Amino acid sequence: MSVRDKTLHLCNCNHTMPLDEQALARALQMAGPLPVHTQLCQKELAAFADHAQGDVIVACTQEQRLFGDIADEAGKTQTIRFVNIREAAGWSAEARAATPKIAALLAAAALPEPDPVPRVAFNSEGRLLIVGPADAALDWAGRLSEQLSVTVLVTGRAAGRELPPQRNYPIYSGRLDRVSGWLGAFEVAWTQENPIDLDLCTRCNACIKVCPEQAIDWSYQIDLDRCKDHRRCVSACGAIGAIDFERRDSGRQERFDLVLDLGREPCLTLHQPPQGYWRPGADAFAQAAAVAEIALAIGEFEKPKFFNYKSSICAHSRSSKPGCNLCIDVCSTAAIAPDGDHVRVEPHLCMGCGACATVCPSGALSYGYPSVPDLGVRIRTLLATYRSAGGRDPCLLFHDASGRALIERLGRRGRGLPARVIPVELHHMASCGMDVWLGALAYGASEAIILATGDEAPQYADALARQMRFAEAIIQGLGYQGEHLRLISAGDVAELEIGVWALSQALAVRLPATFHWSADKRTTLPLAIDHLLAHAPIPATEIALPSGAPFGTIEVNRDTCTLCLACVGACPEGAILDHPQAEVPQLRFIESRCVQCGICEATCPEHAIALKPRLLLAAEAKEARVLNEGAVMACIRCAKPLGGERMISNLLAKLAGHSMFSAPGSLDRLKMCADCRVLDMMEKELLPAASPAKAPDGR
């Protein structure tokens, strides 16, 4: 589906954009020149309403709501999409050269929507825990108790704050210990610290009246600094039992749907706390904003399931031997945790940053919002249209919603984006990695830039920079000069303007690729690299890579390797193999499958394996090559192949002095196959000794 099948509405925004109607028509393969409005959102609204039919594209995002309402009223629109050509291109200092970019943005807007992804469901019944200092917690509890099922946990010293005269909601006091879970399913644990349990207290005031130090006030909490341990309050409380200075069972745990944490130091310090948890702290305005959201957080909700996980190729661990922890280390929501040899990803906690898929070396974790194939279609459309419209040296600027806001401000206040810089919006800036970057370069992009605004978790920048070093090493090793990958950190318009206008053109591939991207990272990457190699200025066969790169070989010390083949069973990617005939001791390796997880290195009992990061571009990278082989020892009884000679010899040497093998000939049984070993034991140890011959008369 293309722009030709849509009703396109263009506007030059009161002549502030120099739109080339004929060039755009040629690039989009439409009958031209294209009609261009001047005041579409004002005096020409009637014309828009008359032509808001079928599938509509509006090249304006400022008046998105207005155009959407008018299209709904007209009742003739099937779909309506909006694309920003003003701040992204038309308001640039290079606006007159931005026609190829405008055409590319319009063509991408005409693409069909990606296939829907699975959804993750939440259910909130409005059970709210408010935790924090007494003043703020009780104040907001009073306001929300009519709408929500409120519980209050007062932390810190509550002295001086009188409790409400009516018990309209439960009130506890203590120390918040743990909050886990998500919207509709929070588990909260706290410890009762004050001798008076507010949940049991009847507020009869008997304790206040008898306390000689006046250590108890209308907060019904004991000021332990003033208390002299007379225990008169305990006697006055009597059978109620709300006061206990030696409370042992002080831990409590309950389930809530929502949590409002008003403490100065929040219980959850994650960069992205789970949905349903608010931590405005002591800021009154932030508290009011959080409460406004909480009031609407009742009912059933859902969000996309952002990721896909294939455990069979996960290189986290094997047999308790450590491997890859990159996804766990980079996750800013604690959604990923070890789970035996694999990892467990909690979809309710995942916020869709996609950084786990970006750093995953095997592709066990992949991103699905959008999927890499869908993103590939969009990028290919952008670059192909840009190129057909006469554009050269396209630079892709990947950004998220925060980046979009910054780009829009740059268009309004600064020089805008250069004509060759094409913005590509993602759900999150960390959701694209080496397969996307190298795939984009294979499609003809000269650079791939990622915009970080500072709203993202700090570990993302480090992870992306590391992945860029790996990819840039490959590009430079193929002779493509210039800086092709860059992370621009810009918290304001001035920093973004400096970053994008300082970009220098890098050498691009001569002939764009036509292959389709795959959801499997280890399929897309070789396709992109092979295309870049086919048109490379330097026809390299091997490229050295930095430590930690997801490509490489292993080096085996043949002097210490006993061919025990423990590494074969440990390798999660099937990169290390034995001989197809089990009796032949041989260690083989397919380099293209190796992700450099290090499990083989950790598993090897002889420490004979070392990792060597590199990218082998020769055909043998996909073929099994022999790393080590040895002679076969045969069974000393039946001559059947027994195993590797070196391994058995080492075993014999280690067990030679063991008490279990002190009997004559017992050590030789290790040189026998299983059947012969049993026969030897029966002959020499288990059969009874022959009885002496009897005399003819029986005596």
N, C-alpha and C positions, 0 to 999 in steps of 0.2 A: 504494500500500500504506500502511495506517495502523495505529495502535495497536490498532484493533478486530480486526485479523487476527493479533495477537500474544498470547502469554501474558505478562501483565505482573505482575511481582513488586515490590510497594512495601513499604517498611519505614520506620517512623518513628524507628528507631534508639533504642530504649528510651525512647520518648516525648519525645525531644529535638527533634523537628520537628512543628509543628502542621499536619499534612496535612489538607486539606479533601477528603474522599473524594467527596462529592456534586458539588462544584464541578469537580473534576478529571474526573469521569465526564461531566459535561455538556460541558466544553470538548473532550474527546477523543471525544465522541459514542459513549460506551460505556454499557452498562446498568450503572447504579450502585445504591448506592454501591460504589466499588471496594474490594476486600479489602485491608486494610493490616496488615502484620505488625509485630510489636514487636521480636522478636529473631530475625529471619530467619537470621542467620549463626550462631545458637547453638541454642536449644531448638526452633526451627521449621525446622531443616534437612530433617527428614523430609518436611514439607509441601512444601518446595521440590522435593525429589527426586521426589515423586509428581506434581507439576504441571510438571516441566521437559520439556515436550513441544512439538514443532513449532518455531516461531519464538518465541524467548524474549527478553524485555527485563527486565533486572534493574536497578533504580534504586539501585545501590550499586557503587562502584568499589573500595572498600577491600578487600573480600573477593572480588575478581574471580577470583583463582586458585582459591579454594576452590569457588566456585559453578561455575566451568568444569570442575573435576575431577569434581564430583558429576554435572553434566550429562552428561559423557562416560561415566561409569560407568552412568548410567541408560540411555543408548543410545537415547533417544527424541527428542533435541534435533536439529533441523536446523541452526538458527543460534542463537547467543546473543550479545546485545549488552548493553553496560553503559553507564549514564549516571549522572553524578554530580549528584544533586539536593540532596545534603546540604551540602557546602561551597559550592556554587554558588548555593543558594537557601534551603534549610531551616534553615541555621545563621546566617542573617542577622539583624541587628538589626531588619529589616523582614520577618521570616519570615512573619508572618500575612498580609502583603500580597503574598506571593510565589507564590500559587497560579497566576496566569497564566504566570509564568516557568517554573514546574515543568511545567505542561501543555505549554508550547512546547518545552522540552527533551525531554520524553517523545515528543512528536510527531516531532521531528527525528530521534530515535534509531530511529524505525520506518521511516525512508526506506530504499529499496533502496541497496545499495552502488553507488558510481559505476562506470562501465565501466572495466575494467583499462586501464592505459597501457602503452606499449611498455617493454621492459626493456633495460638496459645490462649487458653481461656482463663479468666479470673472471675471470681464471684465474691462480692463484698456485701455483707449484711449490715454494715455500719457500726460494727463494734470497734470503738475508738479508744485507744489508750493515750492519755495526755501525761507526759512525764516531764518533770522539771521543778523549778522553784515554786513554792506555794502560791505566791501572788499571781504570777502569770498563769500557772496551771489551773487554779481554781477560777480565775476570771474567765478564761476561754471555755472551761467546762460548763460554767453557768450559761454561756451564750449558745453552746452547741448541744446541751443535754435535751432540748426539745426535739432536735432533729435526729440525733444519733444516740446509740447506746454507749454512754461515756463511762470510762473508768479513769481515775486519777492516781498517779503515783507521785507523791511529793518527795523530792530529793533535797538533800541538804537540811539546814536548820530551818524549821518552820515557825520558830518563835515569833510572836507578834501578829501572825495572820489568823484571824478568827475563822473557824470552819463555818460553812453555810448552816443556817438554823434548821433546814430540812435535809434529810438524807435522800436526795433525789438520784444519787449515783454513788457507786463504791469509791471510797478514798483509802489509799494505802500510803505508807511511808517506807522509805528504805533506799537502798542503793541499786540502781539498775545494773545488772550483771551482763545480760546478753539479749540481743535482738537478732533473730534469724527468720528467714522466710520472705514473703512477698505479699502483695496486695491480696487480702482475703485469707492469708495463711501465715500469719506471724506467730512465732513462738517467742514469748518474752519471759525472762527469768529475772527475779530481783531478790534481794536479801533484806529482811526486816531488821533494822538496826536500832531503833528506839524501843525502850521497854514497853511503851504503850502501843498496842495494836489498834489502829484506827478502825479496822473492820469489825473488831469486837466491841470497841468502846461505845457505850450508850450515851455519852456526853451528859452524865448525871451531875457532873461537877464535884462529886465527893472528893476526888483526889486533889482538886484545886484547893478546896477548903481546908484540908488537913496538912498540906505540905508546909512545913515550917520555914523553908528557904524561898518559898514562892518560885520554885523551879518549874512549875507547871502553869501554863496560861491557857487562853481560849483556843490555841492550836492543838491542845491535848497531846502535846509532846513534851518530854522531860528535858530540860536543859541540864545535861549531865555535868557541865562545869560547875553549876551551882548546887547540884544535888549532893547531900551528905549521907546518903544511904540510910535514912531513918526507916524506910519502908512503910511509913504510915499510909502512903498511897495504896500500897498493895493490900493492906488490911481494909482500907475503905472501899476498894473495888470489890473485894470479897469474891463471891461465887461467879461474878461476871468473868473474871480471869483475863481482863484486857491488859493488865500490867504484869510483866514478868521480866525481872532483871537477869534471869539465867536462862533465857529462851534458847533452846537448842535447835528446834525445828524452825529455823528462820528463813529457809529458802522457799520461794514460791515460783510457780510457773503457770502461765495462762496463755490462751490463744486469742488473738485479736485480728481484725481485718485491716485496721489502720493504726498508725503510730505517729503521734505528733511529739517530737523530741525538742523540748524547749531549753535543754541544758546548754550551758556555755560551751562545754566540750561534748559533742554528740557521741552517742554510743557507737554508731556506724560511721567510720571515717573514710569509707570507700569514695573514690572520685565520683562514681555514679551509684548512689544508694538504690535499693530496690524500689519499684513502684509501690506506693502506699505508705512510704516512710518519708516524713518531712522533718527537716532539721533547721529551722529558721534561727535558732539561737535566741539571743536576747533582743534582737532587732524587732521593734514593734511593727514596722511596715512589712518586714518579711513574714512575721507571724500572721498578720492580717491576710497577706497574699496566700499563705499556706492554708489558712482556715477557709478561704474562699474556694480553694480547690478541694479541700476535704469535704465540704458540704455537698459536692457533686459526685463524690466517690462511693456511691451506693448503687448496687445493681450488678449486672453481668457485663464484663468487658473482654476484649481480646486484642491481641497484637500479632504481628507476623512472627513466625518461627524463622529466625534469620539465618540459621546455619543447617548444614547437613554433616553427619558424622559417620564415617566408615571405619569401624573399629579394627577390621582385619588388617589394615595397613598402618595403623597407628604405631608409631615408634616410641611410645612413652616408656615401655619397660617390657622385659621378658624374664620370667622366672626370678622376679625380684631384683634383676640387674637393671640399673638405671640407664635410661636413654634420653629421650627428648622431653623437656619441660617448657618449651617455648610458649605454648598456648597458655599454660597455667601462669607463667610469669608475667605475661602481657595483659591478661584479662583484668579490667578495671572494676568489675562488678562481682568478683569471686564466684562467677557462674561455673567455672571449670575446676574440677578437683580430681586427684588421683583415684583410680578405681581398679586396683590390681595391676594387670599388665596394660590397662588402657586408661582412658580418662572418662569422667562423667560430666556432661554438660547439662545444666539445669536451664531449660528454656524460659522459665518464668523470671529468672534473674538476668538472662541475656538481654542487653540493650541494643544489640545490632551493630556494634562498632566494626566487627569483621576483622579485627586485628589478629585473632587466633588463626583465621584462614590465611592471612597475609604471611604470618611467620611459620606456618606449618610446612615442614619440608616435604612431606609425603603426599599431601593433599587429602589426608584423612578427614580434616576439617575443611569444608568448603563453604563459601558464602552464597546465600540464595536470594538476596533482596537488593538489587536484582542478581540473577545468576550470572556467572561469567559469560556464557553464550549470549544472553540477552544484552549484556553490556558490550560485548564484541560487535553485535549487530549495530548498536547505536554508534560506536566509535568508527566502524567501517563506513557507515552512512555519512557521518560528519566529515571524515577525511576524503571520501570519494567525491562528495558534493563540493567541498572546498576546492579540491583539485580541478574538478571539471569547470568550476567558475573562474579558473585562472589563478587561484591562490598558490602560494609557495611557502615552503618551510613551516608547516603548521606546528604549533606548540599547544599541547593539551594541558589545561589547567584543571586538575581534579580538586573539587571542593565539596563541602556539605552545606547545610542551611546557614550556619554561622558564616561560612565563607561567602555564600551568596549575598548576605546582607552587606558584607564588607565590599564586595565587587560592585554592588548597586550604589553604595556611598561613593566609591571611587569614580563611577560614571557621572554622578551628580556634582561632585565637588572637585574632582581632579582631572587628570588627563584620560581617564578611562583605561581600558585594556588596549594594548597594541593590536593592530589589525590581524596579526597572525596568531594571536593567543585565543584559543577557543575554550570557553568554560565548559566543563563536564561535571554536572552535579551528581553526587553520590549520597546515599543515606548517611554515610560517615566517611570522613577523610581517610581513615585507616583501613578501609575495606578493600583496597586494591593493592596487589603486590606484584611480584616479578612476572607472573604470567600475563597480567594486564599491561604492565609497562613495556615489556619486550614485545608483546603482541601488538601494541599500538605502534611501536617503532617499525615492526615488520609491515604494518599497514601503511606506513609512509610518514608518520609523525617524526619530526626532528627532535622533539623533546617531550618529556612527560613531567609535569610539575605538580606537586601536591601543596595545597595551601593549608597551613595550620594557623588558627586564629588565637590559640591559647585556651579555648573552651574545652579542648580535649584533655584526656589524661596525660600526664607528663611522660609516661613510659612509651607512649605511641611514637613520639618523635624519635626517640632512640631506636626503637624497633624498625621504623621505616628507614631511618638513615643507614642502619646496618644492612637491611635488605637492598637498599640502593647501592651500597658499596659492592655487594656481590654482583648485581646486574651491571653496574657501570664497568666493573672489571672485565666482564664478558664483552661488552660493547667496545671498550678500548682495545681489548685483545684481538678484535676483528678489524681494527684499524679505522673505526668510525670516530673521527676527531671531534673534539668539543665536549661540553658537559651536557649529557642527554637527560639526566635525572637530577631533580633538585627538590628539596623541601624548603618552601618559603614560609618563614614564621613571621606573621604580621598581625599585630594586635590592633592596628588602626590604619586609616587610609594612607597616611604618609608612608608607613612601612611597606604596605602593599604596592604603592606606586613605585617606590624605589626598587622593590624586588622584581616586578614584572617588566619594568622599562630597562632594567640592567641586564636582562637576558640576552645572551649572545647566541647566534644561530649555530647549531651543531650539524654535522654532516648526516644526512638522511639516506635511507636506502633508495637505490635508483628505481627499482620496480616494486610497487606495493604488492603485498601478498594477497591471496584470495581465499586462503583456508579459513574454515570456521573454528572459532574457539570452542573448547570443550570444558565441561564442568570439572574434569579431571586435570588438575594442575600439571601433573607429570606427563600429560598428553599435549597440552597447549604449549608448554615451555619448549620441548624439542622441536615442534613445528615452527615456532617463532625463531629459535636459534638456527635451525637449518636454513630458513629463508634468509636471515641476516648473513649467514655464512656463504650462501650461494652468491650474494652480491657484495661480499665484503671486500674492502680495499686490500686487506691482508688475509690470504687464505690460510688461516691458522689450523693446526691440527691438535694443539693442546694449549690451554690457557690456565695459568696459575691463579688460584682464587684465595681470598683471605680465609683465615681460620673460622670455622663455623658455617661455611657455605654449604648448601644442600647438594652439592655435586662433589664427587671425588672417588678415590680408590682406597684400597687398604694394602698395606705392606705387611707381608708375613715373613717372620724370621724362620727360615727353614731349619736352622740349627736347633732351635728350641721347640718348634711346633712338632707335636707328636701325632698329628692327624687324628685327634680324638673326635673332631667334627662337632664339638659343642656349639661352635659358632654357626653352623649350618641350621641347627634347630632354633637358635636364638634370633636369627635375622628375620625381622618382620616384613621385609620387602622381597624376600626371595632372591636377594642379590648374591648370597653365598650358597654354593651347591656342593654336593658330593658327587661321586661318579654314579651314573645310572645303574651300574652293577655294584651292588652294595659291598661285595667282597674286595673291590679294588679301592685301596686307600688313596683318595685324591680329593684335593680342595680346589674348587673352581669358583669363578667370580664373574658376574655380569655387571659392569661398571655403571651402565645407564640406570640400573635399578637402585643403586646405593644412594641413601639420603644423608650419610655421615652422622647417623644417630649415636654411634659409639657403643651400641649394645654388644656387638661382637668383641670389641676391645675389652669391655668390662667382664664379659663372660669367659674369655680365654683363660684357662687355669695356668698356662705357661707364660702369660703376658707376651705372646708372640705376635700380636696384631697391633698395628699403628695406623691411624687415619691420615690420609693425605688429600686435602681438598684440591680439586682441579676440575677442569671441564675438558674431557677427551672428546674431540670432534670427529675422530676417525671411525670407520665402520666397526672396528673391533670393540667399541664401547658397548655395542648391543649384543656382542657375542660372548659366550662363556670361555674364559681363558683359565689355564691351570696356574694356581699360585703355589701349590706344593703337592708332591706325591711321594709315595714310598713303596718299598718292597713289601710283599705279602708274606706273612709267616703262616706255614701250614701246620696242621695238627700233627703231632709227632707220632700218633697212632694210626690215623686213617688218611693223612695227607690232605684233608679237606681244608680250603682256605679259612684261616682263623681271624686275621686282622692285620693291622699295620705292624710291621716288625719293630719300628721305633717305639710305638706306644707300649707294646707288650714287653719289650726289653726294659724300658723305664719302669714299668710296673714290677717286673721281676727284681730289679735292682732295689727298689724301695721296700719290697716285702721280704727280701732275703733274710734279714735278721729277725723277723717277726716270730713270736712264739707259736702262732697258729700253723706255721709252716716249718716247724723244727723236725718233724718226722721225716725219715728218709723217703724221698720221692714225692713228697706232698707238693713241693714247689713246681715239679714238672707238670702237675695237673693244670697249671695256668697256661701251659703250652698245648693243651688239648681242647678240642671242641666240647660242647656240652654233653653230647652223647658218650664220647670216649671218657670223659671225666667221671661219669657215673659208673661206667663199666670198670674203670680202674679202681674206684673206691670199693666196689663190690668184690672185686678179686682180691684186694690186698687187706681190706679192713673189716668188711661187713660179713663175708662168708665164714662159717665156723671151721675150725681146724679139722683136718681129716681124722676120723676115729681109728685107733689101733686095730689091726686085723685080729679076728677071733680064732682060737684053736678049733680044730675039727670037733672036739667034744663039747664045744660051747664054753669052755673055761677060758 
